[in-house]
Amino acid sequence: MASYFDEHDCEPTNPEEQYRQNALLELARSLMQGLDIDSGSFDLSDWDQRLPPPAAKAVVQSLPVVIISPEQADKGLKCPVCLLEFEEQETVREMPCKHLFHTGCILPWLSKVLCKCIRS
């Protein structure tokens, strides 16, 4: 089984972070592989049909590119997807809701699901 960091082609900031991410990834995989969990009447068979469509490529490509300022880096701002802190002068993407993401974290997600903040 590949680690979170191998799957996303990135490096952890410290060994504790790698352990935490791998543990969360293993938990998610275990849940998705069907541990004996009583989900009641919740039917997962049509899950894909209930997801919103992917974001339009033109919209995704037009997301502003932002360079992390020293002030933002000092605050310890993190990418909501990988939870790694942004580094000063790092280039990231800004969503219409003003949240910042690593490009490699947000673009794959937007290719699958249209975010509420892009719909409006």
N, C-alpha and C positions, 0 to 999 in steps of 0.2 A: 504494500500500500504506500503510495507516494505521500509525502508530507504536504501540508498546506503550502509551504514555501516553494517546494518543488513544483507543485501544480500551478502556482501563480508566478513562477519564475522571479522570485524576489528573495531577499535575505532578511532574517530576523534581526532586530536591533540588539537583542541579548538572548542568551540561552533560555532564560525563564519564559520569555515571550514565545519562543519556538515550542517549548513544552506545552504551554497553555493553548496555542493555536492548534497543535497536533491533537491534543486531548479533545478540543471542541470539534475538530474535523472528524475524529473517530466516533464521537458521540452522534454527530449528525448522520454519518454513514450507517451506523448501527440502527438508528431509528428508521432510516429510509430503506434498509434491507429487510425490514419487517420483523423486528423482535416481537415477541408475543405481547403486543400492546392492544388493549381493548379500545378501539376508536369509536365504539358505539355505532351509530348509524351514519357516520361520516364516510362518504364514498369518495375514494381517491381516483377512481377510474376516469373521471372527466376533469381532473385538475387542470390540465393544459387548456381545456376549452373555457375555463373560468378566468384565466389570466388575461390581462389586457394585452393588446397586440404590441409588438416591438415599436420602439420609438423610430420615427422617420430618420433615415440616414442624413438628410440635409439638416435636420434639427440637431442631431447628435454632433455632426461636424461643425456646426456653428456655435457650440458651447464655448464660452470664453475661456481662453488659456490665461491662467494667473500665475505669477511668480511669487512664491512665498517670501514675505518680508521678514526682516529680522524680528520685528515685534510679534508677528504670527508664530514664528519658530520658537521664540522665547516663551510664548504662552503654552507651548506643548500641544498645539492643535494636531489632531489625528485624523487620518482617513477613516471614515465610518465603516468601510468594508474590511480592510486588513488590519486596522487599529494601530498602524505604525505612525509615529510622529512625523510630521512634515519637516523637512530640513530647509534651512535658509537658502534662497535662490532656486529651490526646486520648482519645476513647472507642473501645475496641476490643472484640473478642469473645474469650472464653477457652474453649478446648476442654477436655474432660475430662482430657486429658493435660497441661493447664496451659500449652500453647503459646498465644501471643497472635497475633491476626490482625486486619487491618483488616476491617471488616464487608463492604466492597465487594469484598474479595479472597476471603474464605472462603465467603460465602453462595452465590455462583454455583457454586463447586466442589462444595459439599455438595448443591446441587440436582441434581448429576449423579452423584456417587459417595458412598457411605456410608464414612466414615472408620473405621478399626479402633477408634479410641479411643471412638467413639460406640456401636459395636456392643455393647460389654460392659456 
